[in-house]
């Protein structure tokens, strides 16, 4: 099966976000996790972790399928540790 979707089926080639969210919700309940996890949260975490680990923003843009970097830049969270590291470069 060849698909551009992260979650895909042989039959349709894709899964709806609503379906993925329902499966995630059912799974977290079975595991007795007290967390809300959604497809959006997974996507956001994926992008944020790529950026935090030094992946080029253009590559993250391509992986997420964004049309421009402005949209992708939402995932560039500046935390104090990152800011201190940037200052220490000087």
HUMOPE-V394119 format. One record per helix or strand of 3 or more residues. SS is the DSSP state (H for helix, E for strand). FROM is the first residue (numbers start at 1). LEN is the number of residues. Records with the same first field share a line. If there is no record, write none. Layout:
SS: FROM-LEN / FROM-LEN
//
This chain:
H: 17-14 / 39-14 / 57-8 / 69-7 / 80-10
//
